[in-house]
Amino acid sequence: MKTDDDLPELSELAKHEIDRIKEGFVFATEHQRHDLHRALLIAMNPEHRTDNSTLVSFRTSTTDKALLKRFADDANTSVSTLCRNTIHIAIPHFYNK
């Protein structure tokens, strides 16, 4: 996972451009935001862009979230990794009886 420490320093010009893009998002209409988002995705390196088409999401109780967080912390991993690994193990177990 990339951290801010892994990223190269931005020049003043790049910082100015990023600030302009942020302002554009704030004052843009929903349609303009969509167009800007698509333009940015197209400009990105294909291996770094995502459209969240593979996103798996679900709602669960606060208690379950707290337990998942505790288990993940105990295993020195993230909740996402814990869920992914559990699902990876469970699906074959349930469907390959």
Phi, psi and omega per residue, in radians:
M1 nan 2.326 -3.132
K2 -1.323 2.475 3.023
T3 -2.055 2.977 3.115
D4 -1.055 -0.494 3.134
D5 -1.176 -0.423 -3.109
D6 -1.432 -0.242 -3.031
L7 -1.552 2.513 3.108
P8 -1.225 2.741 3.092
E9 -1.157 2.457 3.104
L10 -1.567 2.456 3.046
S11 -1.272 2.885 3.108
E12 -1.050 -0.645 3.126
L13 -1.121 -0.773 3.132
A14 -1.117 -0.718 3.110
K15 -1.075 -0.721 3.118
H16 -1.090 -0.753 3.136
E17 -1.132 -0.717 3.109
I18 -1.111 -0.718 3.094
D19 -1.084 -0.693 3.112
R20 -1.123 -0.703 3.115
I21 -1.125 -0.760 3.116
K22 -1.044 -0.779 3.114
E23 -1.093 -0.676 3.113
G24 -1.051 -0.696 3.107
F25 -1.151 -0.689 -3.096
V26 -1.106 -0.754 -3.021
F27 -1.721 0.041 -3.097
A28 -1.450 2.696 3.017
T29 -1.321 2.954 3.131
E30 -1.031 -0.727 3.129
H31 -1.133 -0.732 3.116
Q32 -1.144 -0.660 3.081
R33 -1.081 -0.743 3.120
H34 -1.078 -0.805 3.128
D35 -1.092 -0.741 3.134
L36 -1.146 -0.725 3.108
H37 -1.061 -0.797 3.124
R38 -1.096 -0.729 3.132
A39 -1.101 -0.713 3.112
L40 -1.159 -0.703 3.103
L41 -1.083 -0.734 -3.138
I42 -1.128 -0.630 -3.116
A43 -1.317 -0.338 -3.096
M44 -1.321 2.734 3.001
N45 -1.070 2.261 -3.072
P46 -0.956 -0.560 -3.121
E47 -1.321 -0.220 3.130
H48 -1.794 -0.142 -3.090
R49 -1.673 2.691 3.110
T50 -2.568 2.605 3.056
D51 -1.977 0.217 -3.122
N52 1.085 0.354 -3.139
S53 -1.163 -0.329 3.124
T54 -1.834 0.153 -3.139
L55 -1.142 2.301 3.022
V56 -2.009 2.185 -3.078
S57 -2.475 2.610 3.085
F58 -2.714 2.780 3.080
R59 -1.705 2.514 3.086
T60 -2.580 2.960 -3.078
S61 -1.246 2.807 3.089
T62 -1.089 -0.633 3.114
T63 -1.097 -0.808 3.116
D64 -1.084 -0.704 3.117
K65 -1.085 -0.742 3.136
A66 -1.119 -0.716 3.104
L67 -1.130 -0.779 3.103
L68 -1.032 -0.750 3.132
K69 -1.101 -0.751 3.133
R70 -1.114 -0.792 3.124
F71 -1.092 -0.730 3.134
A72 -1.119 -0.764 3.111
D73 -1.076 -0.745 3.122
D74 -1.080 -0.602 -3.128
A75 -1.574 0.057 -3.132
N76 0.970 0.850 3.136
T77 -2.511 -3.045 3.121
S78 -1.753 2.815 3.079
V79 -1.073 -0.699 3.133
S80 -1.040 -0.818 3.132
T81 -1.136 -0.714 3.108
L82 -1.037 -0.829 3.124
C83 -1.121 -0.774 -3.131
R84 -1.042 -0.819 -3.128
N85 -1.152 -0.682 3.117
T86 -1.106 -0.783 3.122
I87 -1.136 -0.707 3.139
H88 -1.031 -0.662 3.131
I89 -1.390 -0.683 -3.022
A90 -1.268 -0.703 -3.065
I91 -1.014 -0.905 3.105
P92 -1.071 -0.599 3.142
H93 -1.089 -0.761 -3.091
F94 -1.350 -0.574 -3.016
Y95 -1.821 -0.070 3.090
N96 -2.043 0.883 -3.091
K97 -1.209 nan nan
